[in-house]
Amino acid sequence: MERPDAKVAGILNLDKPYGMGSMDVVRRIKRASGLKRVGHGGTLDPIATGVIPVCIGQATRIMEYLVSGTKEYRAEVELGTETDTYDAQGQVTGRQDPSHVTLDEITESLGQFHGVIQQVPPMYSALKQKGKRLYELARAGIEVEREPRRVEVFKIEAQEWSPPVVTLEVRCGRGFYMRSLAYDLGRALGCGAHLK
């Protein structure tokens, strides 16, 4: 039997399904539990699936440590097509033939994304500029200059190559965008790419 003054606190490690954003997960937990203090320890796009830590009650005090921690991603990057969102949900903005790209070229290009690098966030992101979220500006057809941000990549490897799709494994720090990596890799290979 639960006491009226009992406090609920902890971390839920949830397997986020396809189609839900990180804040959708938080809203569902708030509704289901009736709790007000709920937050996530890292952002996953709606098309991404995987573990997302959700902090409840007093555990929200450690969210900053989770967000600042190391993350691991496994992602498919499709070469030859660029989109405005840098992922499969966006509108196609360019196509090029990627048939000339080899696994050796991909592996060599990945080297420039290892270590401390500067990365430009995508327009379709929750970052704010002058009080507006970038995705709000992007949806209104407004593109603004975004400052490159310092991010760190501890590991980046091509795991599978099934042309035109390469599967990457990445271990990185805070603020890294897999969508920007896909876009930048496509540009480095000269054929464009997006996160599949």
Steps between C-alpha positions, in 0.01 A plus 500: 500500500645835396524780754360837386834668572713237320725648232561340164851541360725309265615445146306304242705361213244490223527351153357790299294381204508637147281805448520653848724791595676516836252758631209276391643232730524750788141622445365144501678418824369820660143418394519137606665567836351837595854616584621848410876455529592286201780560248711312248875453509564541128312572180408243238326603178157351425647265235763371745437202724699406807560551868418837648542560875200677657547660842212522746467713813826565687691316226443799270788661690747267329367555146787735415746217567311261273476760223874570533591131491621286211244372249517215249313493172458252217372674191435436134616773262367491146737649246384687191205697638496815715191624686414826675479327839812287434287187562249278320202711611611812313439630151763400246727795418754324279595172336831372367622161388691334789600186305866610485536505882694212655519376858865609511398857408231497769746374762754764399238778512382393846845587636422872474207454739703335778618691807406858585328652196284798408147401394223724363161403648218431252230762444245244612613490863367620835785748547388859547610810315363835620235319703370285212564130453690431180240248381230769529704730276571213258130413474430866419752478215763708680858376505743673734874479546591248769826518686708181501510335841784309660410132536705191573493164324677217682431229243361498147501191280324363194344172612319397182508611136206413280516768228369764518448449877781497755432405861707701746578447866577820691594570861490871573450770759233760559349707219589269212247473216490175305300679230777757456754218481302337217478830313870582553611149398299528177664833425848359576435211259366736233165327459276629779335284767230491764429304817280209404 
